[in-house]
């Protein structure tokens, strides 16, 4: 299969010697007690159960393919009459269902952009989303043909896929974010998917961030159009979160302000000043295309990576070590490989797939909770940062917050 080319990731295999990063900081050290809302039982603190920083118990993943667990959803009690601020549980799916649609547009460089979009919906109709192709497919938990719940604008994430991958590689995360009220759009990067791999690497370095910006521009245009299914979903003044896996991690970082290297010096600026935060999963430095340039990122940053990643090594630690923005957080998974973050590719043993690696449910569950909790924290949600999962057997944290 052509998708097997992802495993090679342009022959960037083998661990790298990364900068030493302190991963001993716990959630409790930055204020582990959740916000006291005045409601009965709401002031719980991070405990030693090894599950999460709240009293919610279990993270829900719905299997290795990452489907939503719709049996449990976050508490959405109406607080209008009590004046109490509800703290939402990010370890379970949110109050919305996830809708999804596929679209195509033409980017600013004339490139065709195939996009997948996930959005919150209260519509119980539609059809189940099936990801993949005739000989390789998996069921999602989102539904097509359902109305978006956009009575008010929603926060936005634009996701960049890995080298030789595809836009729905982490649909287990995108569907989960949509259930918590987020709009997520992800383009297929032309010339850099498993079905279209003819792009020149030097071109991809600058055009990938253009694809991300073009995707956001398209989303703004759809939101402004009364005839669009996404009408009213996006506030143009609110900006967006740049997200990416592997080579998409490079893309997200440079879109968020990291300077790319030219002859070893961080001087190339591919940034979009509309980016409000950056989230990266097992990010790759693109053969040293970015190194110290992450010091130029001025927005909140979350990164997650595996310590036994044989494809890109510990680039996630190196790139994080130069960040100076706050809040910033790094989750380090001691038993995760590169494909642990994209279990859609674990159809056979590989780098992150198999019994020698972290349990897929444990990784996808903690990753989803971590991502939503961090992003909701920077959105101003009370008690969100304290919900970063605490499970020393699965992950450790470095957290720098004001």
JOHU-V233246 format. One record per pair of residues at least 6 apart in sequence whose ideal C-beta (glycine too) atoms are under 7 Angstrom apart, sorted by sequence separation. I is the first residue (numbers start at 1). GAP is how many residues later the second one is. D is the distance in Angstrom with one decimal. If there is no record, write none. Layout:
BEGIN
I|GAP|D / I|GAP|D
END
This chain:
BEGIN
36|6|7.0 / 51|6|5.9 / 62|6|5.7 / 79|6|6.5 / 106|6|6.1 / 107|6|4.9 / 131|6|6.3 / 132|6|5.8 / 161|6|5.5 / 178|6|6.4 / 190|6|6.5 / 191|6|7.0 / 222|6|4.2 / 225|6|6.0 / 254|6|5.4 / 260|6|6.9 / 262|6|5.3 / 285|6|6.3 / 339|6|4.9 / 389|6|7.0 / 36|7|4.3 / 46|7|3.9 / 51|7|6.5 / 52|7|6.8 / 62|7|4.5 / 79|7|5.1 / 130|7|5.6 / 131|7|5.4 / 162|7|6.4 / 177|7|5.5 / 191|7|5.2 / 192|7|4.9 / 223|7|5.6 / 244|7|4.8 / 259|7|3.8 / 307|7|6.5 / 333|7|6.9 / 339|7|5.8 / 346|7|3.5 / 377|7|3.9 / 61|8|6.9 / 104|8|6.3 / 105|8|5.2 / 161|8|5.1 / 191|8|2.3 / 222|8|4.3 / 223|8|6.3 / 244|8|3.5 / 259|8|6.1 / 260|8|4.0 / 376|8|4.1 / 377|8|4.1 / 34|9|6.5 / 60|9|3.5 / 77|9|5.8 / 104|9|6.7 / 130|9|5.9 / 131|9|5.5 / 190|9|6.6 / 223|9|6.2 / 243|9|5.5 / 259|9|6.1 / 305|9|6.8 / 388|9|6.4 / 33|10|7.0 / 34|10|5.9 / 44|10|6.3 / 104|10|5.3 / 105|10|7.0 / 130|10|6.9 / 174|10|4.5 / 223|10|5.0 / 242|10|4.2 / 259|10|6.0 / 260|10|6.3 / 320|10|4.7 / 34|11|6.8 / 44|11|4.3 / 75|11|6.5 / 128|11|6.4 / 129|11|4.1 / 159|11|7.0 / 219|11|7.0 / 223|11|3.9 / 305|11|2.9 / 339|11|5.5 / 373|11|4.9 / 374|11|6.9 / 33|12|4.3 / 60|12|5.9 / 103|12|5.0 / 174|12|7.0 / 192|12|5.4 / 305|12|6.8 / 339|12|5.5 / 340|12|3.5 / 373|12|6.5 / 32|13|5.7 / 75|13|6.8 / 102|13|7.0 / 129|13|4.4 / 191|13|6.7 / 242|13|4.4 / 303|13|5.1 / 338|13|4.6 / 339|13|3.7 / 32|14|3.8 / 74|14|4.7 / 75|14|6.0 / 102|14|5.6 / 103|14|6.5 / 129|14|6.2 / 220|14|5.9 / 242|14|4.8 / 257|14|4.5 / 337|14|4.1 / 338|14|5.2 / 339|14|5.3 / 373|14|4.2 / 374|14|6.9 / 74|15|4.7 / 128|15|6.0 / 129|15|5.5 / 159|15|6.8 / 219|15|5.7 / 255|15|6.6 / 256|15|6.7 / 337|15|2.9 / 373|15|5.5 / 100|16|6.5 / 101|16|5.2 / 127|16|6.2 / 220|16|5.4 / 254|16|4.5 / 255|16|6.2 / 303|16|7.0 / 336|16|6.1 / 385|16|6.7 / 100|17|6.6 / 126|17|3.7 / 127|17|5.2 / 254|17|6.7 / 255|17|5.3 / 303|17|5.1 / 340|17|5.7 / 343|17|4.9 / 28|18|5.1 / 74|18|5.4 / 100|18|5.0 / 126|18|5.5 / 127|18|5.8 / 168|18|6.9 / 340|18|5.7 / 369|18|6.6 / 370|18|5.6 / 27|19|5.5 / 73|19|5.7 / 74|19|7.0 / 76|19|4.3 / 99|19|7.0 / 126|19|4.0 / 167|19|3.9 / 189|19|5.4 / 256|19|4.6 / 278|19|6.4 / 370|19|6.0 / 34|20|6.2 / 72|20|4.4 / 73|20|5.0 / 74|20|5.1 / 98|20|5.6 / 99|20|5.0 / 125|20|6.9 / 126|20|3.8 / 157|20|6.5 / 167|20|6.0 / 255|20|5.8 / 283|20|6.3 / 337|20|5.3 / 369|20|5.2 / 32|21|6.1 / 72|21|6.9 / 73|21|6.5 / 74|21|6.1 / 125|21|5.9 / 167|21|4.9 / 278|21|6.1 / 336|21|6.4 / 343|21|6.7 / 73|22|5.9 / 99|22|3.8 / 166|22|6.2 / 189|22|5.3 / 256|22|3.7 / 277|22|5.1 / 283|22|7.0 / 301|22|5.4 / 335|22|5.5 / 336|22|4.8 / 69|23|7.0 / 70|23|6.0 / 98|23|6.9 / 123|23|3.7 / 276|23|5.8 / 277|23|4.5 / 278|23|5.0 / 279|23|4.7 / 280|23|4.6 / 281|23|5.3 / 282|23|5.0 / 335|23|4.2 / 340|23|5.3 / 366|23|4.2 / 69|24|6.0 / 96|24|3.6 / 97|24|5.0 / 118|24|6.0 / 123|24|4.6 / 187|24|4.9 / 216|24|5.4 / 275|24|6.0 / 277|24|7.0 / 282|24|6.2 / 301|24|5.8 / 68|25|4.7 / 96|25|6.1 / 97|25|6.9 / 121|25|4.5 / 157|25|6.0 / 159|25|6.1 / 161|25|6.6 / 253|25|6.2 / 266|25|6.9 / 294|25|4.9 / 300|25|6.2 / 307|25|5.9 / 333|25|5.6 / 366|25|6.6 / 27|26|4.7 / 96|26|6.4 / 121|26|6.0 / 252|26|5.2 / 266|26|5.7 / 297|26|5.9 / 299|26|5.8 / 307|26|6.6 / 312|26|6.2 / 99|27|7.0 / 121|27|5.9 / 122|27|4.9 / 154|27|5.5 / 155|27|5.4 / 156|27|4.8 / 157|27|4.7 / 158|27|5.5 / 159|27|4.1 / 166|27|5.5 / 252|27|6.9 / 253|27|6.4 / 261|27|6.3 / 266|27|3.3 / 282|27|6.0 / 295|27|4.5 / 298|27|5.4 / 300|27|5.2 / 301|27|4.4 / 302|27|5.1 / 303|27|5.0 / 304|27|4.3 / 305|27|6.4 / 306|27|4.8 / 307|27|4.8 / 308|27|6.4 / 309|27|7.0 / 310|27|6.2 / 311|27|3.8 / 336|27|6.0 / 120|28|6.9 / 121|28|5.5 / 154|28|6.1 / 161|28|6.7 / 164|28|6.6 / 165|28|6.7 / 166|28|6.3 / 187|28|4.6 / 252|28|5.3 / 261|28|5.8 / 284|28|4.3 / 294|28|4.5 / 295|28|6.8 / 297|28|5.4 / 300|28|6.5 / 308|28|6.8 / 309|28|5.3 / 310|28|6.9 / 366|28|5.8 / 100|29|4.9 / 119|29|4.5 / 120|29|5.0 / 154|29|4.9 / 163|29|6.3 / 164|29|6.6 / 165|29|6.5 / 260|29|5.3 / 261|29|6.5 / 290|29|6.8 / 294|29|5.3 / 295|29|5.6 / 308|29|5.6 / 309|29|4.7 / 366|29|5.9 / 68|30|6.6 / 164|30|5.0 / 185|30|5.1 / 212|30|6.3 / 253|30|6.6 / 260|30|5.4 / 261|30|6.2 / 282|30|6.3 / 285|30|4.8 / 292|30|5.0 / 306|30|2.9 / 333|30|6.4 / 60|31|7.0 / 140|31|5.4 / 249|31|3.8 / 284|31|5.6 / 306|31|5.3 / 59|32|4.9 / 60|32|5.5 / 249|32|6.6 / 258|32|5.3 / 261|32|6.6 / 283|32|5.9 / 306|32|6.7 / 362|32|4.9 / 56|33|4.7 / 60|33|6.8 / 142|33|4.8 / 164|33|5.7 / 242|33|4.8 / 249|33|6.7 / 250|33|6.4 / 260|33|6.1 / 283|33|5.3 / 285|33|6.9 / 120|34|6.4 / 141|34|5.2 / 185|34|5.3 / 240|34|6.2 / 249|34|2.3 / 250|34|5.7 / 259|34|3.6 / 282|34|6.2 / 285|34|6.4 / 306|34|5.6 / 54|35|6.7 / 56|35|4.5 / 140|35|6.1 / 239|35|4.3 / 240|35|6.4 / 241|35|6.2 / 249|35|5.8 / 250|35|6.4 / 258|35|4.6 / 142|36|6.8 / 239|36|6.2 / 240|36|6.6 / 241|36|4.6 / 242|36|5.0 / 243|36|4.5 / 244|36|5.6 / 245|36|4.4 / 246|36|5.6 / 250|36|4.3 / 254|36|6.4 / 258|36|4.5 / 280|36|6.9 / 283|36|5.8 / 358|36|6.4 / 131|37|5.1 / 239|37|4.2 / 245|37|6.2 / 246|37|6.9 / 247|37|5.2 / 253|37|5.9 / 259|37|4.8 / 241|38|6.2 / 246|38|5.0 / 258|38|5.8 / 52|39|5.5 / 212|39|6.2 / 244|39|6.8 / 247|39|6.4 / 250|39|6.1 / 257|39|5.2 / 258|39|5.3 / 331|39|5.7 / 131|40|5.8 / 250|40|5.9 / 257|40|4.6 / 311|40|5.2 / 253|41|5.8 / 256|41|5.3 / 257|41|5.6 / 310|41|4.7 / 100|42|4.0 / 209|42|5.6 / 213|42|7.0 / 257|42|6.8 / 309|42|6.8 / 98|43|6.2 / 99|43|6.1 / 101|43|6.4 / 208|43|4.3 / 212|43|5.0 / 256|43|5.6 / 98|44|3.9 / 99|44|5.9 / 100|44|5.9 / 253|44|6.7 / 39|45|4.6 / 42|45|6.2 / 209|45|5.3 / 329|45|6.1 / 38|46|5.7 / 97|46|6.6 / 209|46|4.4 / 306|46|6.6 / 37|47|5.4 / 99|47|4.3 / 37|48|5.0 / 160|48|6.3 / 99|49|6.0 / 37|50|6.2 / 183|50|5.5 / 116|51|4.6 / 183|51|6.4 / 327|51|7.0 / 35|52|6.4 / 115|52|6.6 / 116|52|5.1 / 160|52|5.7 / 34|53|6.2 / 96|53|6.2 / 158|54|5.1 / 205|55|6.5 / 118|56|4.4 / 282|56|5.5 / 118|57|6.0 / 158|57|5.3 / 120|58|5.3 / 158|58|5.4 / 216|58|6.8 / 119|59|5.7 / 120|59|6.9 / 213|59|4.9 / 282|59|5.1 / 329|59|7.0 / 118|60|4.2 / 281|60|4.7 / 120|61|5.0 / 209|61|4.2 / 333|61|6.6 / 333|62|5.0 / 156|63|6.6 / 304|63|6.0 / 332|63|6.3 / 119|64|5.1 / 206|64|5.8 / 331|64|4.8 / 332|64|5.2 / 118|66|4.6 / 246|66|6.5 / 253|66|6.6 / 304|66|6.7 / 331|66|5.9 / 330|67|7.0 / 117|68|4.7 / 329|68|6.4 / 330|68|4.5 / 302|69|6.9 / 329|69|6.9 / 115|70|5.7 / 116|70|5.2 / 329|70|4.6 / 70|71|6.8 / 115|71|6.5 / 67|72|6.7 / 115|72|5.0 / 302|72|4.6 / 328|72|5.2 / 65|73|4.7 / 67|73|6.3 / 68|73|3.9 / 114|73|6.9 / 327|73|6.6 / 67|74|4.2 / 113|74|4.7 / 114|74|4.3 / 326|74|5.6 / 327|74|4.0 / 170|75|6.1 / 326|75|6.0 / 327|75|6.7 / 169|76|6.3 / 326|76|5.4 / 98|77|4.2 / 112|78|6.3 / 156|78|5.8 / 300|78|4.9 / 62|79|6.7 / 99|79|7.0 / 111|79|4.5 / 153|79|6.8 / 154|79|5.7 / 98|80|3.8 / 150|80|6.9 / 153|80|6.3 / 98|81|5.4 / 148|81|6.1 / 150|81|6.9 / 153|81|5.5 / 205|81|6.4 / 96|82|6.6 / 97|82|6.8 / 148|82|5.8 / 150|82|4.5 / 153|82|3.8 / 158|82|5.4 / 93|83|6.4 / 96|83|5.1 / 150|83|4.0 / 155|83|6.7 / 157|83|6.4 / 160|83|6.9 / 162|83|4.8 / 163|83|6.0 / 156|84|4.1 / 157|84|4.3 / 158|84|6.0 / 159|84|4.4 / 160|84|3.8 / 161|84|6.3 / 162|84|3.3 / 163|84|4.0 / 205|84|5.6 / 94|85|3.9 / 96|85|6.1 / 148|85|5.7 / 153|85|6.6 / 156|85|6.9 / 158|85|6.8 / 159|85|6.5 / 162|85|5.3 / 93|86|4.4 / 94|86|3.5 / 157|86|5.2 / 162|86|5.5 / 94|87|6.2 / 161|87|5.2 / 160|88|3.4 / 159|89|6.9 / 160|91|3.9 / 160|92|5.6 / 246|92|6.9 / 279|92|6.1 / 245|96|5.9 / 245|97|6.3 / 109|98|6.3 / 113|98|6.2 / 277|98|6.7 / 115|100|6.0 / 109|101|6.0 / 113|101|6.1 / 277|101|5.6 / 108|102|6.3 / 113|102|6.5 / 107|103|6.6 / 107|104|6.1 / 66|105|6.6 / 67|105|6.7 / 66|106|1.7 / 108|106|5.3 / 65|107|6.5 / 66|107|7.0 / 68|107|5.5 / 107|107|3.9 / 68|108|6.0 / 68|111|5.9 / 119|111|6.7 / 105|113|4.8 / 119|114|6.5 / 101|128|6.5 / 241|134|6.3 / 1|135|6.9 / 10|153|5.8 / 9|154|5.2 / 6|156|6.6 / 6|158|4.6 / 5|159|4.8 / 6|159|5.4 / 170|172|6.1 / 169|173|4.8 / 169|175|6.0 / 162|180|7.0 / 6|188|6.1 / 5|189|6.0 / 3|191|4.2 / 2|192|4.7 / 5|192|6.5 / 172|192|5.4 / 176|192|4.5 / 180|192|5.3 / 2|193|6.3 / 173|194|6.6 / 173|195|5.7 / 177|195|6.3 / 172|196|7.0 / 176|196|6.8 / 173|198|6.2 / 138|206|6.4 / 155|224|6.2 / 9|237|6.5 / 12|272|6.6 / 12|275|6.9 / 66|277|6.6 / 65|278|6.6 / 91|278|4.9 / 64|279|4.7 / 65|279|6.8 / 90|279|5.2 / 64|282|6.9 / 90|282|4.4 / 90|283|4.6 / 90|286|6.6 / 88|293|6.8 / 90|294|6.8 / 15|295|6.4 / 18|295|6.6 / 87|295|5.8 / 14|296|6.4 / 18|296|3.8 / 21|296|4.5 / 64|296|3.9 / 87|296|3.8 / 91|296|6.9 / 13|297|5.9 / 16|297|3.4 / 64|297|6.6 / 85|297|5.4 / 90|297|5.1 / 13|298|5.7 / 15|298|4.1 / 16|298|6.3 / 19|298|6.4 / 66|298|4.9 / 12|299|6.3 / 14|299|6.7 / 15|299|6.6 / 16|299|6.5 / 18|299|4.6 / 19|299|5.2 / 21|299|6.3 / 12|300|5.9 / 18|300|4.5 / 21|300|5.3 / 61|300|4.5 / 9|302|4.9 / 19|302|4.4 / 9|303|6.8 / 61|303|4.7 / 61|304|4.1 / 60|305|6.4 / 59|306|3.3 / 59|307|5.9 / 21|309|6.9 / 23|309|5.0 / 59|310|5.4 / 52|317|6.8 / 59|330|6.4 / 54|332|6.8 / 53|333|4.7 / 54|333|5.0 / 53|334|5.3 / 52|335|6.1 / 53|335|5.8 / 52|337|4.8 / 53|337|5.2 / 52|338|6.1 / 6|339|6.1 / 46|340|6.4 / 50|340|6.7 / 51|340|6.2 / 50|341|4.7 / 3|342|6.8 / 50|342|6.4 / 7|343|5.7 / 50|343|6.5 / 7|344|6.7 / 46|344|5.9 / 37|345|6.9 / 35|347|4.2 / 35|348|4.4 / 34|349|4.2 / 34|352|4.7 / 33|353|7.0 / 32|354|6.0 / 31|355|6.8 / 27|359|6.3 / 27|361|5.1 / 27|363|5.6 / 26|364|7.0 / 30|369|5.2 / 27|370|6.3 / 26|371|6.4 / 30|371|4.9 / 25|372|6.1 / 27|372|6.7 / 23|373|4.4 / 25|373|5.3 / 23|374|6.8 / 25|374|5.3 / 23|375|5.0 / 22|376|5.9 / 21|377|6.1
END
